[in-house]
Each structure stands twice: as C-alpha cells, then as structure tokens.
Amino acid sequence: LNIFSFLDNSIAKSYISSTGTTGFNNIHYPIFFKDFDKKVFLENSKNNFERNFFLENFQKVLDKKNKDNLIIFHSTVGHAPYSKYIPKFINNHSKMNNEEFQIKLLGDKKKYFKDYINYQKALEYNFNTLESLISKINEDIPTIFIYLSDHGESVYTGMGHDSSRLVHEMLRIPFLIYYNDGYIKKYSIKIELTNKH
C-alpha cells in the first residue's frame, strides 16, 4: 500500500512531473501514483523546462474547482548534470567568477567549480518556480503547500547523491510548509498542534 491510498476517494489527486515513468530512477511511479486521477509529464508537453509546465498544469487543476485537491509536483531540477534541466539564460552571479571567491570556496581544487555554478543556477530556477506556484494559490481557499527533497547533493565532491559513498550533504534537504491565510483562519488549532510537535 502507498500513503496516498489512505486518502478519501473524494480528493482529486494530480501528479505533475518532469521525471519519467520507467527505468530504475522511476521504480516508485507505478506504486505511488497508480490511483491518481490526473498524470501529466513534461516529456509529453510542448515545454522544454518545468517552470511553465508546472504553472500551466497547476492552473488547469485550479480551474476545475474541485473541493479537495492533492497535487504532487515532481521535479528533476537539482539533479546532475545540473545545467541539463534549466534554461541557458539563468543568470550567473558575478562574485562566482571572481578568482578570490573561487579560492575561498574550493581552495586549489577547482575541478567541480562549474558544477557548483550550475547547481546554484538550478536552485535559483527551482526557488523561482516555487515562488510562482505559491503566488497562484487563492488566499481564500484553505491550502497547505509542502516542499521537500528526497535527497541532497554533494556538489563539492562531484558525487551527486551516490549513497554508496554517503556524505552528510546527501542527507541535508530543504523542507518547507506554507499555510495560506484561508487555512490559518479555518484551522488555527491544527497549526498550533503542528508547531507543538
């Protein structure tokens, strides 16, 4: 059984993904998302990158005006090679090109500096997408937005998330819970309990 099978059947479940459905990296897909009402994938869309793809499909779900929605966004941004999943125009931070900054960051081992630059760009792209998605939420409809990662990346060592050579960066992941105004007004007691725990 997967965690989503315990949800009430009245909840409309949507899976909006820039990952695939087959292969070793996607063995979770047929287990977790088999009962979802809507499943859409970047590779089957007109978009090359996930930001507009996520926003367009999020809007389609919102336009249906279902009473209860569970929407899962599954992103590839942040996986190596870091430049592959983001547009080329993402700005480079000028201080990163500074020789002194590079030495402070990596010492004389600059082998993975390009990875570091591209990873920073990927994170910036990811957070801009996150901000855009949150800005689409109607403040009057009680909503929780949860953002988390399944792994961290060891960018400085060039190991990505190779768990056979585990280092602490692979275990350090972002986690964010956002409650909109509508949720705070309606479920203040639940928020107090969440904060307590």
Helices and strands as residue ranges (DSSP letters): G 3-6, E 12-17, G 24-26, H 29-32, E 38-41, G 42-44, H 50-63, E 69-74, G 94-97, H 99-106, H 113-135, E 144-148, G 163-165, G 168-171, E 175-179, H 181-186, H 188-196
